[in-house]
Amino acid sequence: MTDTAASASKFSALANWREYIIYIGFVVIFLVFAATLGDRGFLDPNNLLNIIRQTAIIAVVSVTMTFVLSTGEIDLSVGAVAGLASVATAMGIDQFGIPGGILYGLGTGVVVGAVNGWLTTGIGIPSFLTTLAMMGIARGVAMWISGTAAIPILSKPYAAVFGAGNIGPIPSLLVWVAIIGIAGHIVLRRTTFGRRVLATGGNETSARYSGVNTASIKFRVLMLSSVAAALAGMLYAGRLHSGRFQFGEGDELSVIAAAVLGGTSLFGGAGTVVGSIMGALMIGLINNGLVLMGLEFSQQLIARGAIIIIAVAISQTRKR
């Protein structure tokens, strides 16, 4: 074997190893916490289920964020949209029952997604700026229509389906993650739309010359992202029995970090839904461990920021 071939083989092995870094990291962190925090209840089944419940909503949004990042775009409004959708859902249930709440919640995502998509692809405003502005608008609208007060949800059937219930021992939130995750994985890996998403992010000019309507692809992924954020708000509302503008605050950072940690490139052209869900679980695992360690909230924020920095570093290495 020549030196060039040997080098190529080593590079390929290293690349393959990086593909599994999220899974290796998850197992290592889990074992470390199990060994050091076992006497503080880390391995208690209720605590492990709590990690899933706390992580599930982030995981749902990270699925569609995978699509957005894979096209080379970004959506910073998902957290604020979740808060707005939770308020809209609570108001809809109060006025028209469960069907009205679902319609109001998902409708919020559709409207915001259409605006984000149009401003980005129609007007040409970078998605970073579009969704950053939408973050403030959505948060402000949620505060305005709710009067900054929580709107209670008294419907037990709604809460049971959207976040607070269980199917046997399995939390309903985990069922939502499984449904959205499986659908997202199939669409990204097995459909023409998924291939066009990756092609758009990989080389937009080449994709356009190949007949891909890149503007339409970007519009649709931004729409999907907002609808998923709205669903997240509905799950927050069901789990916590109310709609509040504070729900989802800061989730955009966790969602992006989860996707990038899982193997999705910030520069587009590469994405994995399963990896994004694992990234969300890892963040939830770390947050839970930090709480059990007794760290203050400020220290937890520092740790979360460090995770994002590591995620960006991994993304840049993979892209190169």
Secondary structure, DSSP 8 states (H G I E B T S, - for coil): --HHHHHHHHHHHHHHHHHTHHHHHHHHHHHHHHHHHGGGTTT-HHHHHHHHHHHHHHHHHHHHHHHHHHTT-----HHHHHHHHHHHHHHHHHHHHHHHHHHHHHHHHHHHHHHHHIIIIII---HHHHHHHHHHHHHHHHHHHHTTS-EE---HHHHIIIII-EETTEEHHHHHHHHHHHHHHHHHHHSHHHHHHHHHHH-HHHHHHTT--HHHHHHHHHHHHHHHHHHHHHHHHHHHTEE-TTTTTTHHHHHHHHHHHTT--TTSS---HHHHHHHHHHHHHHHHHHHHHT--HHHHHHHHHHHHHHHHHHHHHHH-
